[in-house]
């Protein structure tokens, strides 16, 4: 380092010498120096520190080095970071130096300044007025028997409305008698594989216990190499091993179903692969149905983001190719709100009775009042109008994100943006962890692409960020994009310039 200390007077408004001498990496030395300055009282509680880019320039360090140091000290509780207020010394940081009280992890903030996590719609856009009107109409028209014991399939009004909508909008071959209403996608998986109460009552657990050795766990289920971890956890908790399928620009590599261990079924997101993006290629859609027919397998179709497409024609459901070999799964958690706990399964005929038996008593059912309201919301056309309105809003947000990247980070490529509620930002190899930390320092909640990778995946790993652009309220979205751009790594020229300092 060119100096053993730096004078921060011009940056923070008072004289302060920070000692940068001693052993260790530059990041470790800077963390130790700032921590000592806070502990000794030379940096008083509430003192605002310089932006990490400015401090990096002053010290001759890489920006990510300073960003990582700030993020570490925020995590330890020495500093706080809030949008619009900058990075400051925490009020609690002046604790007694020799306290014998055991250290505790710092309390987690109730909410990030900017929530860019995937899979959450804009809560402020919930159609309250239209939903209330639908609830009033539905309650006024509901027969008395709707408020007593009912059909475990779900209310007939909702199943009929779903059959009409899914046939028209998603190309599903839906019969109300084959639709089972549940409380969401996770509930559907539990009913299929582990019963309503996790007691092993599911219908897709492989050979029956009487016909298999006690040590057998049944045939595994194939899943995409990148996907939601909690879906895999549900399967694993039901005793079902998951086998990863590779992914490429055409979606899941269906040919691998016959190349590895025998599997009983495959879980796919064919409308918009989560999280990498893109629909399953038509040839592979046909191939997975052929595989299911030939091998007596089953396709579990998660119609993730099926309603939200921007730059391509709508892609119909795989279920329409063969309703007897595909279980179609959907919910309103992305299109309306996760607070409306309603999902559905469109089942092959031979699975209906087993799923109803697994569903069991009424405690596992979705609210009848919400079912009646959603039925009216669909039948009245309000659901279509809401989806069209949100499609335009989310497309505008995606366009703003892409434009900001083109202007401020042209070296970062956004992929998977033709549909859905998120984009994947491809990062230089080896930078994902540091960028996620830099984002946390900017007050951003988001996930790295590696968080969604199957632990058994063999395809090459890719560094990236999964950026959800649907969650922030409209008035807060611009600030969220600005903060994201500040957290991104510099381009090659900037990086080379920093490394040469």
C-alpha angles and dihedrals in degrees: 000000000000093000138021092223141021129215110227096182095114091048103046102023099248138070115272131159113202113197112226097177127106138068127312139056121316090254092051093046092051093048091050093047095050092043091052091048090054094043092050092049095245087119104047123209110277094024111144116230124212119266110275092243091055093046091047090055092048093050098039091240132135114266092237090055092058092039090053091048092051091046092050092050091047089052090049091050098246093112137027128212125200131166110259093012100066125211116324139173108267118250091232093051094094094073118146110285097227100037113153093205109120113255117254130200112261115260113262116244113256091236137356120250089240123025110202097157117136128249102037124109124217102280091201090062096061105132096241098165095047092043092051091050090050091050091052093049092045094049092047092052099038116114119236092251089064088077096054134061109320146181114302087219088069133254113327090225091061096042091052092047091048092049091054094045098044092047092050102038105029105025092242118157095227130178116184089227090060095049118096117190117219137165097264146310095297090051090051091054091050092050091050097045111018111017128245096297102033090257097129096265096130122124101225103057096117125249116006117264091250092057101045137058115268091246094054118106095191125247117323126246121238117229134178116272090242119043146109111315095211090060089057090046091055090053094044092049088055090055094257116135116216124220118200122233119208121247133215137161090295095053129248116010098241093182088072090069089080097037102062135040118327111271131195097212146350130232112213140173096208100164093057118354111234119258106349095053135224133096125271109266114256092241090054092047088057091043095055091051090049089050091051092050094046098045101032089246132147132231117215106204115201102194091207113178091351092149098049115074126141115171103026141052116271115272115222124225121277086225089074089068094059121357091186094061102035130071108204114210127189144150143179095243093108101029097046115001140307085235089072097076099205129124135151145213124211101203139197108252094250092059100050098086093045093051092048090051090050091049090060123164126024094259089082094053128105116249112282090216091056091045092054091046093050090048090057091042090056097041094048093054093244092119092056091048092049092050092049091049093049091045089059092045095049092045089054090051092049090050091051091051093049091047092050091051092048090053102038106021109021090161090066116084122208115210136180091039102130089090143000137048101286144046130216113227110206113222134196112272114277097016103093098093094047093047092051088053091048089051090052089053088054089054094254124144111206140126135246118236091245090067089073098046118116109243090230097048115130100187114106113278120240127205114231150128124247103217119190111204097181102070107067118084113254094254092052100045097088092054090048092054091047091052091048092053090051090055096052119102118257122259123262095273094048091045093051091048091052093046090053094057 
